[in-house]
Amino acid sequence: MSMSSNDVLANFGAMLMSGQIKVVDCTATLGPDTPILRLPEDFATNTPKVEIHRISEYDVNGPFFAWNWLKLGEHSGTHFDAPHHWITGKDFEDGYTDTLDVQRLVAPVNVIDCSKEAAENPDFLLTADHVKAWEVEHGEISPGEWVVMRTDWDKRSHDEELFLNMDPDPHEDGSHSPGPTTECVDYLLSKGIVGWGSQCIGTDAGMAGKMSPPYPAHNYLHRDNCFGLASLVNLDQLPPKGAILMAAPLKIESGTGSPIRALALVPKG
């Protein structure tokens, strides 16, 4: 006998309560020390560092309560890129953080482990052939699913310079961090994915500005009304398949992105 929808949710809830499903936090701490993307000098003003300002903490400004106000960019820390973030996605009416379809934000996640390759070469590029070989071993990537690239880059996040890994030559625009090739992004989108995620400062490789087209993850993902996730952490705690990723941005009016609390649901065993 098949289970009803109510039975499925009740069973799911029981598994969460009993610890049979583990909740893995894939989010970096957001604060003044959070690494922030640096744009080339000929681009717009850079996003400022995150600021946390105290309003009160059980004192004369508020004797019974503690709270703060924040100053931060939409694309600070572990964050979500909505389609309107890139010129190729500018015409989607549902391409903002307040208009997107939230049903798409919770989905199975495919975790492609490139940690060994990234440790050996910070400029490692994931290709379509790499993904196809991964699918042979772990199973097909299905429409509507997330795909994330595990590089363990989050282990660098305690040091902004190490995390950004900027080119020492001031005449070079870019950093040295892993990411996908143009063909890789194109292949993943042909599979119908909902979005792509990275453990680096952005969804593209550090030197993606030199690719054709430049920044293919941004260019192609948002062209297809899909989403990007950046600065994810703890992907080493996720299996290649079998986890569910929840990545919900703040409902910012006409928002191009948002810091998120990315959570993965992982069945034990």
NUPA-500349 format. One record per residue (C-alpha): chain; residue number from 1; x, y, z. Coordinates in Angstrom, 2 decimals. Example, Ala and Ser with C-alpha at 12.3 -4.5 7.8 and 13.67 -1.06 7.14 Angstrom:
<sites>
tigu, nutor, xx, yy, zz
A, 1, 12.30, -4.50, 7.80
A, 2, 13.67, -1.06, 7.14
</sites>
This chain:
<sites>
tigu, nutor, xx, yy, zz
A, 1, 0.00, 0.00, 0.00
A, 2, 1.35, 3.40, -0.97
A, 3, 1.91, 6.07, 1.67
A, 4, -0.29, 9.16, 1.69
A, 5, 1.23, 12.63, 1.55
A, 6, 0.43, 13.04, 5.24
A, 7, 2.19, 9.76, 6.04
A, 8, 5.27, 10.81, 4.07
A, 9, 5.54, 14.10, 5.96
A, 10, 4.86, 12.45, 9.30
A, 11, 7.57, 9.86, 8.63
A, 12, 9.94, 12.60, 7.51
A, 13, 9.25, 14.61, 10.66
A, 14, 9.83, 11.56, 12.84
A, 15, 13.16, 10.90, 11.13
A, 16, 14.23, 14.50, 11.79
A, 17, 13.23, 14.30, 15.44
A, 18, 14.99, 10.96, 15.98
A, 19, 18.21, 12.08, 14.31
A, 20, 17.90, 9.66, 11.40
A, 21, 18.16, 12.74, 9.20
A, 22, 21.04, 15.06, 10.06
A, 23, 20.82, 18.80, 9.36
A, 24, 24.17, 20.04, 8.02
A, 25, 24.81, 23.78, 8.10
A, 26, 26.36, 24.78, 4.78
A, 27, 26.63, 28.43, 5.79
A, 28, 29.66, 30.49, 6.80
A, 29, 29.42, 32.88, 9.74
A, 30, 28.52, 36.38, 8.53
A, 31, 30.43, 39.20, 10.19
A, 32, 33.18, 41.83, 9.84
A, 33, 35.76, 39.15, 8.98
A, 34, 33.69, 37.60, 6.18
A, 35, 35.68, 37.60, 2.91
A, 36, 34.12, 39.97, 0.35
A, 37, 34.54, 39.88, -3.43
A, 38, 36.91, 42.51, -4.86
A, 39, 36.03, 43.88, -8.28
A, 40, 38.56, 45.25, -10.79
A, 41, 39.27, 48.96, -10.50
A, 42, 37.32, 49.81, -13.67
A, 43, 34.12, 48.32, -12.27
A, 44, 31.66, 49.74, -9.77
A, 45, 32.44, 50.45, -6.14
A, 46, 33.13, 47.29, -4.20
A, 47, 30.70, 45.93, -1.63
A, 48, 31.71, 47.19, 1.82
A, 49, 32.75, 44.86, 4.58
A, 50, 29.95, 43.55, 6.77
A, 51, 29.20, 45.82, 9.73
A, 52, 27.24, 44.90, 12.87
A, 53, 26.11, 47.85, 14.99
A, 54, 24.62, 47.33, 18.44
A, 55, 21.35, 49.12, 19.22
A, 56, 20.97, 47.83, 22.76
A, 57, 21.92, 44.94, 25.02
A, 58, 19.97, 45.11, 28.29
A, 59, 21.16, 48.67, 28.91
A, 60, 19.82, 52.25, 28.91
A, 61, 19.03, 51.96, 25.18
A, 62, 16.88, 48.90, 25.78
A, 63, 16.80, 47.43, 29.28
A, 64, 14.96, 44.21, 28.35
A, 65, 16.30, 43.37, 24.91
A, 66, 19.37, 43.05, 22.70
A, 67, 19.43, 43.77, 18.98
A, 68, 21.67, 45.10, 16.22
A, 69, 21.47, 46.77, 12.86
A, 70, 23.56, 45.57, 9.93
A, 71, 25.31, 46.99, 6.90
A, 72, 26.04, 44.47, 4.18
A, 73, 25.75, 43.75, 0.47
A, 74, 23.26, 41.32, -1.07
A, 75, 26.12, 39.09, -2.20
A, 76, 28.04, 38.88, 1.08
A, 77, 29.14, 35.64, 2.69
A, 78, 27.25, 32.45, 1.87
A, 79, 24.78, 33.89, -0.58
A, 80, 22.23, 33.37, -3.32
A, 81, 22.43, 34.84, -6.84
A, 82, 19.01, 35.51, -8.37
A, 83, 18.67, 35.72, -12.18
A, 84, 18.41, 39.52, -12.13
A, 85, 21.95, 39.62, -10.72
A, 86, 23.31, 39.23, -14.27
A, 87, 22.45, 41.06, -17.47
A, 88, 21.38, 37.81, -19.14
A, 89, 18.62, 37.37, -16.54
A, 90, 17.42, 40.96, -16.35
A, 91, 14.11, 40.39, -18.17
A, 92, 12.68, 37.63, -15.96
A, 93, 9.74, 38.97, -13.93
A, 94, 10.33, 36.15, -11.42
A, 95, 14.07, 36.77, -11.42
A, 96, 14.22, 38.72, -8.14
A, 97, 14.50, 37.39, -4.61
A, 98, 10.94, 38.53, -3.88
A, 99, 9.35, 37.10, -7.04
A, 100, 11.10, 33.75, -7.58
A, 101, 9.32, 30.41, -7.23
A, 102, 10.19, 29.16, -3.72
A, 103, 9.18, 25.61, -4.69
A, 104, 12.46, 25.42, -6.60
A, 105, 14.64, 26.31, -3.61
A, 106, 14.35, 22.95, -1.82
A, 107, 15.69, 20.11, -3.97
A, 108, 18.01, 17.10, -4.09
A, 109, 21.67, 18.05, -4.32
A, 110, 24.48, 16.45, -6.31
A, 111, 27.89, 16.96, -4.71
A, 112, 30.84, 16.64, -7.10
A, 113, 34.02, 16.16, -5.09
A, 114, 36.94, 18.07, -6.60
A, 115, 38.76, 18.66, -3.30
A, 116, 41.88, 16.68, -4.27
A, 117, 42.20, 18.44, -7.62
A, 118, 41.63, 21.90, -6.08
A, 119, 44.26, 21.24, -3.42
A, 120, 46.78, 20.40, -6.13
A, 121, 45.77, 23.23, -8.47
A, 122, 43.79, 26.29, -7.28
A, 123, 42.91, 27.02, -10.93
A, 124, 41.31, 23.59, -11.41
A, 125, 38.40, 23.65, -13.84
A, 126, 35.54, 21.18, -13.74
A, 127, 34.67, 20.02, -17.25
A, 128, 31.60, 18.42, -18.78
A, 129, 33.60, 15.18, -19.13
A, 130, 34.32, 15.24, -15.39
A, 131, 30.60, 15.55, -14.68
A, 132, 29.70, 12.75, -17.08
A, 133, 32.26, 10.46, -15.44
A, 134, 30.79, 11.36, -12.03
A, 135, 27.31, 10.46, -13.31
A, 136, 28.54, 7.04, -14.45
A, 137, 29.74, 6.37, -10.91
A, 138, 26.97, 8.01, -8.87
A, 139, 23.92, 8.30, -11.13
A, 140, 22.30, 10.80, -13.46
A, 141, 21.71, 14.41, -12.50
A, 142, 17.96, 14.99, -12.79
A, 143, 15.93, 18.09, -13.72
A, 144, 15.20, 20.45, -10.85
A, 145, 18.19, 19.37, -8.74
A, 146, 21.06, 21.38, -7.30
A, 147, 24.66, 20.68, -8.33
A, 148, 27.49, 21.87, -6.09
A, 149, 31.25, 21.65, -6.48
A, 150, 33.08, 20.48, -3.38
A, 151, 36.60, 21.92, -3.24
A, 152, 37.01, 22.34, 0.54
A, 153, 37.81, 25.99, -0.24
A, 154, 35.94, 26.88, 2.95
A, 155, 39.01, 25.78, 4.91
A, 156, 40.65, 29.00, 3.65
A, 157, 37.90, 31.32, 4.91
A, 158, 39.70, 32.25, 8.14
A, 159, 42.07, 34.36, 6.01
A, 160, 40.54, 36.69, 3.41
A, 161, 43.72, 36.87, 1.32
A, 162, 43.99, 33.08, 1.26
A, 163, 40.30, 32.73, 0.43
A, 164, 40.27, 35.30, -2.38
A, 165, 43.71, 34.18, -3.64
A, 166, 44.05, 37.29, -5.80
A, 167, 46.59, 37.47, -8.57
A, 168, 49.74, 39.21, -7.25
A, 169, 50.20, 40.99, -10.59
A, 170, 48.20, 44.26, -10.33
A, 171, 47.74, 44.21, -14.12
A, 172, 45.84, 40.91, -13.92
A, 173, 42.13, 40.95, -13.12
A, 174, 41.12, 37.86, -11.26
A, 175, 41.92, 35.39, -8.56
A, 176, 43.05, 31.80, -8.50
A, 177, 40.16, 29.61, -7.42
A, 178, 38.46, 26.57, -8.94
A, 179, 35.21, 26.56, -10.89
A, 180, 33.42, 25.23, -13.97
A, 181, 34.28, 25.57, -17.64
A, 182, 31.82, 27.09, -20.09
A, 183, 31.04, 23.63, -21.50
A, 184, 30.46, 22.28, -17.99
A, 185, 27.84, 24.92, -17.17
A, 186, 26.20, 24.39, -20.54
A, 187, 26.02, 20.63, -19.94
A, 188, 24.55, 21.00, -16.45
A, 189, 21.87, 23.36, -17.73
A, 190, 21.03, 20.87, -20.46
A, 191, 20.20, 18.48, -17.62
A, 192, 17.63, 20.96, -16.31
A, 193, 19.29, 21.80, -12.97
A, 194, 17.79, 24.47, -10.72
A, 195, 21.15, 25.92, -9.78
A, 196, 24.88, 25.57, -9.23
A, 197, 26.89, 26.13, -6.06
A, 198, 30.51, 26.76, -5.14
A, 199, 32.60, 26.99, -1.97
A, 200, 34.52, 29.94, -3.42
A, 201, 33.71, 33.65, -3.34
A, 202, 31.55, 33.35, -6.47
A, 203, 29.97, 30.74, -8.71
A, 204, 32.65, 31.10, -11.39
A, 205, 36.32, 30.16, -11.39
A, 206, 38.67, 32.93, -10.30
A, 207, 39.96, 33.51, -13.81
A, 208, 36.54, 33.15, -15.49
A, 209, 36.75, 36.71, -16.78
A, 210, 39.11, 35.38, -19.44
A, 211, 36.66, 32.70, -20.61
A, 212, 34.28, 32.95, -23.55
A, 213, 31.76, 34.16, -22.65
A, 214, 33.20, 35.78, -19.53
A, 215, 31.89, 34.38, -16.25
A, 216, 29.95, 31.49, -17.82
A, 217, 28.30, 30.32, -14.59
A, 218, 26.73, 33.75, -14.08
A, 219, 26.09, 34.26, -17.78
A, 220, 24.41, 30.93, -18.52
A, 221, 22.72, 30.19, -15.18
A, 222, 20.83, 33.47, -15.09
A, 223, 20.13, 33.38, -18.83
A, 224, 18.14, 30.21, -18.06
A, 225, 16.42, 31.67, -14.97
A, 226, 18.48, 29.46, -12.67
A, 227, 20.21, 30.22, -9.38
A, 228, 23.75, 30.45, -8.03
A, 229, 25.11, 29.73, -4.56
A, 230, 28.52, 30.90, -3.35
A, 231, 30.75, 30.54, -0.27
A, 232, 29.09, 27.31, 0.81
A, 233, 30.77, 25.36, 3.62
A, 234, 30.83, 21.82, 5.03
A, 235, 30.20, 20.10, 1.71
A, 236, 32.55, 17.37, 2.95
A, 237, 29.67, 16.28, 5.21
A, 238, 27.34, 15.62, 2.27
A, 239, 27.18, 12.41, 0.20
A, 240, 27.50, 12.56, -3.60
A, 241, 23.75, 11.92, -3.80
A, 242, 20.89, 11.49, -1.35
A, 243, 20.83, 14.84, 0.47
A, 244, 18.29, 17.65, 0.16
A, 245, 19.52, 21.24, -0.02
A, 246, 17.46, 24.20, 1.17
A, 247, 18.82, 27.55, -0.02
A, 248, 16.35, 30.36, 0.59
A, 249, 17.25, 34.05, 0.09
A, 250, 15.70, 36.89, 2.06
A, 251, 12.60, 38.28, 0.36
A, 252, 14.25, 41.58, -0.53
A, 253, 12.17, 43.86, -2.75
A, 254, 13.66, 43.66, -6.27
A, 255, 16.62, 41.86, -4.73
A, 256, 19.40, 40.55, -6.96
A, 257, 20.59, 38.17, -4.26
A, 258, 20.82, 37.66, -0.54
A, 259, 22.89, 36.11, 2.22
A, 260, 21.30, 32.76, 3.08
A, 261, 21.31, 30.04, 5.72
A, 262, 21.92, 27.03, 3.47
A, 263, 20.89, 23.76, 5.13
A, 264, 21.32, 20.22, 3.88
A, 265, 19.25, 17.27, 5.06
A, 266, 21.43, 14.16, 5.10
A, 267, 20.11, 10.66, 5.93
A, 268, 22.39, 8.91, 8.41
A, 269, 24.00, 5.78, 7.08
</sites>
